[in-house]
Amino acid sequence: TIGNGADSIFVINHGFNSRDAFITVREDFDNYNQIIPFIEFLTPNTIRIDMGSIIAPNSYVVTIIA
């Protein structure tokens, strides 16, 4: 889960050693909707997710498949 009540950008290390990854981000509240944030592949093992605004603690779930 991501969200800490202070940041809008999150760097996630996934360890798949590939930029060919499928990433989803969904709410962990209400209707559990999938959202489409800006995602940047920094390295073969690291992505950066820009949510566009500060989000509440642990309010979104990130799934990465590679």
PDB file of N, CA, C and O in Angstrom:
ATOM      1  N   THR A   1       0.842  -1.187   0.000  1.00  0.00           N
ATOM      2  CA  THR A   1       0.000   0.000   0.000  1.00  0.00           C
ATOM      3  C   THR A   1       0.882   1.243   0.000  1.00  0.00           C
ATOM      4  O   THR A   1       2.007   1.222   0.499  1.00  0.00           O
ATOM      5  N   ILE A   2       0.356   2.317  -0.564  1.00  0.00           N
ATOM      6  CA  ILE A   2       1.062   3.593  -0.537  1.00  0.00           C
ATOM      7  C   ILE A   2       0.142   4.651   0.062  1.00  0.00           C
ATOM      8  O   ILE A   2      -1.077   4.494   0.123  1.00  0.00           O
ATOM      9  N   GLY A   3       0.766   5.714   0.493  1.00  0.00           N
ATOM     10  CA  GLY A   3       0.074   6.827   1.124  1.00  0.00           C
ATOM     11  C   GLY A   3       0.624   7.025   2.523  1.00  0.00           C
ATOM     12  O   GLY A   3       0.777   6.074   3.289  1.00  0.00           O
ATOM     13  N   ASN A   4       0.921   8.289   2.845  1.00  0.00           N
ATOM     14  CA  ASN A   4       1.434   8.582   4.179  1.00  0.00           C
ATOM     15  C   ASN A   4       0.899   9.906   4.725  1.00  0.00           C
ATOM     16  O   ASN A   4       1.299  10.347   5.803  1.00  0.00           O
ATOM     17  N   GLY A   5      -0.002  10.532   3.978  1.00  0.00           N
ATOM     18  CA  GLY A   5      -0.571  11.792   4.422  1.00  0.00           C
ATOM     19  C   GLY A   5       0.326  12.991   4.217  1.00  0.00           C
ATOM     20  O   GLY A   5      -0.025  14.103   4.612  1.00  0.00           O
ATOM     21  N   ALA A   6       1.508  12.779   3.593  1.00  0.00           N
ATOM     22  CA  ALA A   6       2.454  13.880   3.397  1.00  0.00           C
ATOM     23  C   ALA A   6       3.008  13.967   1.983  1.00  0.00           C
ATOM     24  O   ALA A   6       3.428  15.044   1.559  1.00  0.00           O
ATOM     25  N   ASP A   7       3.020  12.864   1.241  1.00  0.00           N
ATOM     26  CA  ASP A   7       3.659  12.833  -0.080  1.00  0.00           C
ATOM     27  C   ASP A   7       2.664  12.512  -1.191  1.00  0.00           C
ATOM     28  O   ASP A   7       1.621  11.899  -0.966  1.00  0.00           O
ATOM     29  N   SER A   8       3.024  12.949  -2.398  1.00  0.00           N
ATOM     30  CA  SER A   8       2.240  12.604  -3.584  1.00  0.00           C
ATOM     31  C   SER A   8       3.041  11.734  -4.543  1.00  0.00           C
ATOM     32  O   SER A   8       2.491  11.191  -5.501  1.00  0.00           O
ATOM     33  N   ILE A   9       4.344  11.602  -4.285  1.00  0.00           N
ATOM     34  CA  ILE A   9       5.233  10.806  -5.141  1.00  0.00           C
ATOM     35  C   ILE A   9       5.832   9.678  -4.311  1.00  0.00           C
ATOM     36  O   ILE A   9       6.290   9.890  -3.188  1.00  0.00           O
ATOM     37  N   PHE A  10       5.820   8.474  -4.884  1.00  0.00           N
ATOM     38  CA  PHE A  10       6.317   7.291  -4.189  1.00  0.00           C
ATOM     39  C   PHE A  10       7.260   6.521  -5.106  1.00  0.00           C
ATOM     40  O   PHE A  10       6.928   6.244  -6.259  1.00  0.00           O
ATOM     41  N   VAL A  11       8.426   6.180  -4.591  1.00  0.00           N
ATOM     42  CA  VAL A  11       9.397   5.365  -5.325  1.00  0.00           C
ATOM     43  C   VAL A  11       9.300   3.955  -4.766  1.00  0.00           C
ATOM     44  O   VAL A  11       9.392   3.740  -3.558  1.00  0.00           O
ATOM     45  N   ILE A  12       9.111   2.995  -5.673  1.00  0.00           N
ATOM     46  CA  ILE A  12       8.931   1.601  -5.270  1.00  0.00           C
ATOM     47  C   ILE A  12       9.982   0.742  -5.953  1.00  0.00           C
ATOM     48  O   ILE A  12      10.137   0.784  -7.173  1.00  0.00           O
ATOM     49  N   ASN A  13      10.694  -0.028  -5.163  1.00  0.00           N
ATOM     50  CA  ASN A  13      11.647  -1.013  -5.681  1.00  0.00           C
ATOM     51  C   ASN A  13      10.920  -2.352  -5.774  1.00  0.00           C
ATOM     52  O   ASN A  13      10.377  -2.842  -4.784  1.00  0.00           O
ATOM     53  N   HIS A  14      10.913  -2.943  -6.980  1.00  0.00           N
ATOM     54  CA  HIS A  14      10.160  -4.184  -7.158  1.00  0.00           C
ATOM     55  C   HIS A  14      11.038  -5.414  -7.357  1.00  0.00           C
ATOM     56  O   HIS A  14      10.568  -6.526  -7.116  1.00  0.00           O
ATOM     57  N   GLY A  15      12.290  -5.268  -7.786  1.00  0.00           N
ATOM     58  CA  GLY A  15      13.213  -6.390  -7.874  1.00  0.00           C
ATOM     59  C   GLY A  15      12.995  -7.349  -9.033  1.00  0.00           C
ATOM     60  O   GLY A  15      13.572  -8.437  -9.038  1.00  0.00           O
ATOM     61  N   PHE A  16      12.174  -6.978 -10.021  1.00  0.00           N
ATOM     62  CA  PHE A  16      11.942  -7.871 -11.167  1.00  0.00           C
ATOM     63  C   PHE A  16      13.012  -7.740 -12.253  1.00  0.00           C
ATOM     64  O   PHE A  16      13.041  -8.545 -13.183  1.00  0.00           O
ATOM     65  N   ASN A  17      13.887  -6.746 -12.151  1.00  0.00           N
ATOM     66  CA  ASN A  17      14.951  -6.510 -13.118  1.00  0.00           C
ATOM     67  C   ASN A  17      14.406  -6.410 -14.542  1.00  0.00           C
ATOM     68  O   ASN A  17      14.968  -6.988 -15.473  1.00  0.00           O
ATOM     69  N   SER A  18      13.313  -5.675 -14.701  1.00  0.00           N
ATOM     70  CA  SER A  18      12.697  -5.502 -16.016  1.00  0.00           C
ATOM     71  C   SER A  18      11.852  -4.239 -16.031  1.00  0.00           C
ATOM     72  O   SER A  18      11.172  -3.912 -15.059  1.00  0.00           O
ATOM     73  N   ARG A  19      11.911  -3.536 -17.158  1.00  0.00           N
ATOM     74  CA  ARG A  19      11.012  -2.399 -17.349  1.00  0.00           C
ATOM     75  C   ARG A  19       9.700  -2.853 -18.011  1.00  0.00           C
ATOM     76  O   ARG A  19       8.773  -2.060 -18.174  1.00  0.00           O
ATOM     77  N   ASP A  20       9.635  -4.120 -18.383  1.00  0.00           N
ATOM     78  CA  ASP A  20       8.414  -4.686 -18.958  1.00  0.00           C
ATOM     79  C   ASP A  20       7.537  -5.190 -17.819  1.00  0.00           C
ATOM     80  O   ASP A  20       7.459  -6.390 -17.554  1.00  0.00           O
ATOM     81  N   ALA A  21       6.890  -4.258 -17.162  1.00  0.00           N
ATOM     82  CA  ALA A  21       6.068  -4.590 -16.005  1.00  0.00           C
ATOM     83  C   ALA A  21       4.669  -4.020 -16.201  1.00  0.00           C
ATOM     84  O   ALA A  21       4.486  -2.981 -16.835  1.00  0.00           O
ATOM     85  N   PHE A  22       3.699  -4.712 -15.650  1.00  0.00           N
ATOM     86  CA  PHE A  22       2.311  -4.270 -15.648  1.00  0.00           C
ATOM     87  C   PHE A  22       2.017  -3.771 -14.239  1.00  0.00           C
ATOM     88  O   PHE A  22       2.196  -4.499 -13.262  1.00  0.00           O
ATOM     89  N   ILE A  23       1.564  -2.522 -14.144  1.00  0.00           N
ATOM     90  CA  ILE A  23       1.358  -1.901 -12.829  1.00  0.00           C
ATOM     91  C   ILE A  23      -0.076  -1.398 -12.733  1.00  0.00           C
ATOM     92  O   ILE A  23      -0.563  -0.705 -13.626  1.00  0.00           O
ATOM     93  N   THR A  24      -0.741  -1.751 -11.650  1.00  0.00           N
ATOM     94  CA  THR A  24      -2.065  -1.191 -11.372  1.00  0.00           C
ATOM     95  C   THR A  24      -2.040  -0.510 -10.016  1.00  0.00           C
ATOM     96  O   THR A  24      -1.320  -0.916  -9.104  1.00  0.00           O
ATOM     97  N   VAL A  25      -2.834   0.521  -9.910  1.00  0.00           N
ATOM     98  CA  VAL A  25      -3.004   1.231  -8.648  1.00  0.00           C
ATOM     99  C   VAL A  25      -4.511   1.330  -8.423  1.00  0.00           C
ATOM    100  O   VAL A  25      -5.252   1.779  -9.297  1.00  0.00           O
ATOM    101  N   ARG A  26      -4.956   0.903  -7.233  1.00  0.00           N
ATOM    102  CA  ARG A  26      -6.385   0.964  -6.929  1.00  0.00           C
ATOM    103  C   ARG A  26      -6.598   1.508  -5.526  1.00  0.00           C
ATOM    104  O   ARG A  26      -5.721   1.450  -4.664  1.00  0.00           O
ATOM    105  N   GLU A  27      -7.789   2.035  -5.335  1.00  0.00           N
ATOM    106  CA  GLU A  27      -8.176   2.527  -4.016  1.00  0.00           C
ATOM    107  C   GLU A  27      -8.261   1.356  -3.042  1.00  0.00           C
ATOM    108  O   GLU A  27      -8.616   0.243  -3.430  1.00  0.00           O
ATOM    109  N   ASP A  28      -7.942   1.608  -1.800  1.00  0.00           N
ATOM    110  CA  ASP A  28      -8.127   0.604  -0.756  1.00  0.00           C
ATOM    111  C   ASP A  28      -9.251   1.071   0.180  1.00  0.00           C
ATOM    112  O   ASP A  28      -9.191   0.886   1.395  1.00  0.00           O
ATOM    113  N   PHE A  29     -10.277   1.682  -0.428  1.00  0.00           N
ATOM    114  CA  PHE A  29     -11.425   2.212   0.302  1.00  0.00           C
ATOM    115  C   PHE A  29     -12.585   2.338  -0.679  1.00  0.00           C
ATOM    116  O   PHE A  29     -12.406   2.098  -1.873  1.00  0.00           O
ATOM    117  N   ASP A  30     -13.737   2.700  -0.212  1.00  0.00           N
ATOM    118  CA  ASP A  30     -14.943   2.913  -1.028  1.00  0.00           C
ATOM    119  C   ASP A  30     -15.176   1.781  -2.016  1.00  0.00           C
ATOM    120  O   ASP A  30     -15.433   0.645  -1.618  1.00  0.00           O
ATOM    121  N   ASN A  31     -15.086   2.094  -3.310  1.00  0.00           N
ATOM    122  CA  ASN A  31     -15.400   1.131  -4.364  1.00  0.00           C
ATOM    123  C   ASN A  31     -14.180   0.382  -4.888  1.00  0.00           C
ATOM    124  O   ASN A  31     -14.309  -0.435  -5.800  1.00  0.00           O
ATOM    125  N   TYR A  32     -13.002   0.640  -4.334  1.00  0.00           N
ATOM    126  CA  TYR A  32     -11.761  -0.023  -4.749  1.00  0.00           C
ATOM    127  C   TYR A  32     -11.477   0.193  -6.234  1.00  0.00           C
ATOM    128  O   TYR A  32     -11.022  -0.715  -6.930  1.00  0.00           O
ATOM    129  N   ASN A  33     -11.750   1.399  -6.703  1.00  0.00           N
ATOM    130  CA  ASN A  33     -11.558   1.736  -8.109  1.00  0.00           C
ATOM    131  C   ASN A  33     -10.092   1.738  -8.500  1.00  0.00           C
ATOM    132  O   ASN A  33      -9.220   2.090  -7.705  1.00  0.00           O
ATOM    133  N   GLN A  34      -9.838   1.341  -9.725  1.00  0.00           N
ATOM    134  CA  GLN A  34      -8.487   1.463 -10.281  1.00  0.00           C
ATOM    135  C   GLN A  34      -8.309   2.909 -10.723  1.00  0.00           C
ATOM    136  O   GLN A  34      -9.226   3.515 -11.278  1.00  0.00           O
ATOM    137  N   ILE A  35      -7.129   3.453 -10.476  1.00  0.00           N
ATOM    138  CA  ILE A  35      -6.814   4.804 -10.927  1.00  0.00           C
ATOM    139  C   ILE A  35      -5.600   4.735 -11.836  1.00  0.00           C
ATOM    140  O   ILE A  35      -4.884   3.735 -11.858  1.00  0.00           O
ATOM    141  N   ILE A  36      -5.373   5.815 -12.594  1.00  0.00           N
ATOM    142  CA  ILE A  36      -4.258   5.850 -13.538  1.00  0.00           C
ATOM    143  C   ILE A  36      -3.345   7.027 -13.178  1.00  0.00           C
ATOM    144  O   ILE A  36      -3.527   8.124 -13.705  1.00  0.00           O
ATOM    145  N   PRO A  37      -2.368   6.819 -12.292  1.00  0.00           N
ATOM    146  CA  PRO A  37      -1.415   7.886 -11.969  1.00  0.00           C
ATOM    147  C   PRO A  37      -0.310   7.924 -13.022  1.00  0.00           C
ATOM    148  O   PRO A  37      -0.243   7.055 -13.892  1.00  0.00           O
ATOM    149  N   PHE A  38       0.550   8.932 -12.940  1.00  0.00           N
ATOM    150  CA  PHE A  38       1.728   8.981 -13.804  1.00  0.00           C
ATOM    151  C   PHE A  38       2.762   8.025 -13.227  1.00  0.00           C
ATOM    152  O   PHE A  38       3.133   8.144 -12.059  1.00  0.00           O
ATOM    153  N   ILE A  39       3.230   7.076 -14.036  1.00  0.00           N
ATOM    154  CA  ILE A  39       4.213   6.086 -13.592  1.00  0.00           C
ATOM    155  C   ILE A  39       5.449   6.205 -14.462  1.00  0.00           C
ATOM    156  O   ILE A  39       5.360   6.218 -15.689  1.00  0.00           O
ATOM    157  N   GLU A  40       6.596   6.291 -13.821  1.00  0.00           N
ATOM    158  CA  GLU A  40       7.885   6.428 -14.503  1.00  0.00           C
ATOM    159  C   GLU A  40       8.769   5.242 -14.119  1.00  0.00           C
ATOM    160  O   GLU A  40       8.893   4.908 -12.941  1.00  0.00           O
ATOM    161  N   PHE A  41       9.377   4.616 -15.113  1.00  0.00           N
ATOM    162  CA  PHE A  41      10.292   3.497 -14.881  1.00  0.00           C
ATOM    163  C   PHE A  41      11.699   4.070 -14.734  1.00  0.00           C
ATOM    164  O   PHE A  41      12.346   4.390 -15.731  1.00  0.00           O
ATOM    165  N   LEU A  42      12.171   4.201 -13.504  1.00  0.00           N
ATOM    166  CA  LEU A  42      13.473   4.825 -13.246  1.00  0.00           C
ATOM    167  C   LEU A  42      14.637   3.899 -13.585  1.00  0.00           C
ATOM    168  O   LEU A  42      15.610   4.322 -14.210  1.00  0.00           O
ATOM    169  N   THR A  43      14.539   2.651 -13.178  1.00  0.00           N
ATOM    170  CA  THR A  43      15.557   1.631 -13.458  1.00  0.00           C
ATOM    171  C   THR A  43      14.806   0.326 -13.723  1.00  0.00           C
ATOM    172  O   THR A  43      13.583   0.290 -13.588  1.00  0.00           O
ATOM    173  N   PRO A  44      15.507  -0.742 -14.096  1.00  0.00           N
ATOM    174  CA  PRO A  44      14.810  -2.021 -14.271  1.00  0.00           C
ATOM    175  C   PRO A  44      14.169  -2.552 -12.982  1.00  0.00           C
ATOM    176  O   PRO A  44      13.348  -3.467 -13.039  1.00  0.00           O
ATOM    177  N   ASN A  45      14.527  -1.996 -11.838  1.00  0.00           N
ATOM    178  CA  ASN A  45      13.987  -2.454 -10.555  1.00  0.00           C
ATOM    179  C   ASN A  45      13.214  -1.401  -9.780  1.00  0.00           C
ATOM    180  O   ASN A  45      12.751  -1.673  -8.673  1.00  0.00           O
ATOM    181  N   THR A  46      13.064  -0.204 -10.335  1.00  0.00           N
ATOM    182  CA  THR A  46      12.472   0.899  -9.577  1.00  0.00           C
ATOM    183  C   THR A  46      11.477   1.683 -10.428  1.00  0.00           C
ATOM    184  O   THR A  46      11.751   2.026 -11.578  1.00  0.00           O
ATOM    185  N   ILE A  47      10.311   1.957  -9.833  1.00  0.00           N
ATOM    186  CA  ILE A  47       9.335   2.831 -10.474  1.00  0.00           C
ATOM    187  C   ILE A  47       9.041   4.009  -9.559  1.00  0.00           C
ATOM    188  O   ILE A  47       9.259   3.960  -8.348  1.00  0.00           O
ATOM    189  N   ARG A  48       8.538   5.071 -10.180  1.00  0.00           N
ATOM    190  CA  ARG A  48       8.106   6.250  -9.436  1.00  0.00           C
ATOM    191  C   ARG A  48       6.649   6.487  -9.787  1.00  0.00           C
ATOM    192  O   ARG A  48       6.297   6.581 -10.963  1.00  0.00           O
ATOM    193  N   ILE A  49       5.808   6.582  -8.782  1.00  0.00           N
ATOM    194  CA  ILE A  49       4.385   6.814  -8.977  1.00  0.00           C
ATOM    195  C   ILE A  49       4.063   8.217  -8.492  1.00  0.00           C
ATOM    196  O   ILE A  49       4.293   8.549  -7.330  1.00  0.00           O
ATOM    197  N   ASP A  50       3.528   9.042  -9.392  1.00  0.00           N
ATOM    198  CA  ASP A  50       3.120  10.405  -9.041  1.00  0.00           C
ATOM    199  C   ASP A  50       1.592  10.426  -8.977  1.00  0.00           C
ATOM    200  O   ASP A  50       0.917  10.327 -10.002  1.00  0.00           O
ATOM    201  N   MET A  51       1.063  10.554  -7.781  1.00  0.00           N
ATOM    202  CA  MET A  51      -0.381  10.526  -7.570  1.00  0.00           C
ATOM    203  C   MET A  51      -1.040  11.885  -7.871  1.00  0.00           C
ATOM    204  O   MET A  51      -2.265  11.968  -7.960  1.00  0.00           O
ATOM    205  N   GLY A  52      -0.247  12.930  -8.025  1.00  0.00           N
ATOM    206  CA  GLY A  52      -0.797  14.237  -8.359  1.00  0.00           C
ATOM    207  C   GLY A  52      -1.222  15.073  -7.163  1.00  0.00           C
ATOM    208  O   GLY A  52      -1.354  16.292  -7.276  1.00  0.00           O
ATOM    209  N   SER A  53      -1.435  14.439  -6.029  1.00  0.00           N
ATOM    210  CA  SER A  53      -1.766  15.161  -4.795  1.00  0.00           C
ATOM    211  C   SER A  53      -1.440  14.253  -3.612  1.00  0.00           C
ATOM    212  O   SER A  53      -1.276  13.042  -3.766  1.00  0.00           O
ATOM    213  N   ILE A  54      -1.351  14.849  -2.453  1.00  0.00           N
ATOM    214  CA  ILE A  54      -1.056  14.087  -1.233  1.00  0.00           C
ATOM    215  C   ILE A  54      -2.210  13.122  -0.978  1.00  0.00           C
ATOM    216  O   ILE A  54      -3.379  13.478  -1.124  1.00  0.00           O
ATOM    217  N   ILE A  55      -1.863  11.897  -0.596  1.00  0.00           N
ATOM    218  CA  ILE A  55      -2.904  10.903  -0.346  1.00  0.00           C
ATOM    219  C   ILE A  55      -2.824  10.415   1.098  1.00  0.00           C
ATOM    220  O   ILE A  55      -1.765  10.437   1.724  1.00  0.00           O
ATOM    221  N   ALA A  56      -3.948   9.983   1.596  1.00  0.00           N
ATOM    222  CA  ALA A  56      -4.060   9.528   2.979  1.00  0.00           C
ATOM    223  C   ALA A  56      -3.231   8.268   3.218  1.00  0.00           C
ATOM    224  O   ALA A  56      -2.952   7.528   2.275  1.00  0.00           O
ATOM    225  N   PRO A  57      -2.838   8.018   4.453  1.00  0.00           N
ATOM    226  CA  PRO A  57      -2.034   6.842   4.771  1.00  0.00           C
ATOM    227  C   PRO A  57      -2.680   5.537   4.300  1.00  0.00           C
ATOM    228  O   PRO A  57      -3.862   5.282   4.529  1.00  0.00           O
ATOM    229  N   ASN A  58      -1.860   4.724   3.635  1.00  0.00           N
ATOM    230  CA  ASN A  58      -2.249   3.372   3.196  1.00  0.00           C
ATOM    231  C   ASN A  58      -3.580   3.341   2.452  1.00  0.00           C
ATOM    232  O   ASN A  58      -4.393   2.444   2.677  1.00  0.00           O
ATOM    233  N   SER A  59      -3.809   4.303   1.576  1.00  0.00           N
ATOM    234  CA  SER A  59      -5.107   4.389   0.911  1.00  0.00           C
ATOM    235  C   SER A  59      -5.144   3.814  -0.499  1.00  0.00           C
ATOM    236  O   SER A  59      -6.217   3.694  -1.090  1.00  0.00           O
ATOM    237  N   TYR A  60      -3.975   3.454  -1.047  1.00  0.00           N
ATOM    238  CA  TYR A  60      -3.926   2.867  -2.383  1.00  0.00           C
ATOM    239  C   TYR A  60      -3.055   1.623  -2.375  1.00  0.00           C
ATOM    240  O   TYR A  60      -2.069   1.536  -1.643  1.00  0.00           O
ATOM    241  N   VAL A  61      -3.440   0.659  -3.209  1.00  0.00           N
ATOM    242  CA  VAL A  61      -2.689  -0.587  -3.345  1.00  0.00           C
ATOM    243  C   VAL A  61      -2.031  -0.600  -4.712  1.00  0.00           C
ATOM    244  O   VAL A  61      -2.678  -0.326  -5.723  1.00  0.00           O
ATOM    245  N   VAL A  62      -0.727  -0.922  -4.740  1.00  0.00           N
ATOM    246  CA  VAL A  62       0.025  -1.021  -5.992  1.00  0.00           C
ATOM    247  C   VAL A  62       0.302  -2.495  -6.240  1.00  0.00           C
ATOM    248  O   VAL A  62       0.787  -3.202  -5.356  1.00  0.00           O
ATOM    249  N   THR A  63      -0.010  -2.955  -7.452  1.00  0.00           N
ATOM    250  CA  THR A  63       0.303  -4.318  -7.860  1.00  0.00           C
ATOM    251  C   THR A  63       1.239  -4.252  -9.051  1.00  0.00           C
ATOM    252  O   THR A  63       0.968  -3.546 -10.023  1.00  0.00           O
ATOM    253  N   ILE A  64       2.347  -4.992  -8.978  1.00  0.00           N
ATOM    254  CA  ILE A  64       3.330  -5.009 -10.061  1.00  0.00           C
ATOM    255  C   ILE A  64       3.528  -6.465 -10.493  1.00  0.00           C
ATOM    256  O   ILE A  64       3.816  -7.342  -9.678  1.00  0.00           O
ATOM    257  N   ILE A  65       3.364  -6.691 -11.795  1.00  0.00           N
ATOM    258  CA  ILE A  65       3.582  -8.014 -12.380  1.00  0.00           C
ATOM    259  C   ILE A  65       4.593  -7.857 -13.499  1.00  0.00           C
ATOM    260  O   ILE A  65       4.439  -6.994 -14.364  1.00  0.00           O
ATOM    261  N   ALA A  66       5.623  -8.683 -13.488  1.00  0.00           N
ATOM    262  CA  ALA A  66       6.638  -8.621 -14.547  1.00  0.00           C
ATOM    263  C   ALA A  66       7.017 -10.018 -14.973  1.00  0.00           C
ATOM    264  O   ALA A  66       7.858 -10.187 -15.855  1.00  0.00           O
TER     265      ALA A  66
END
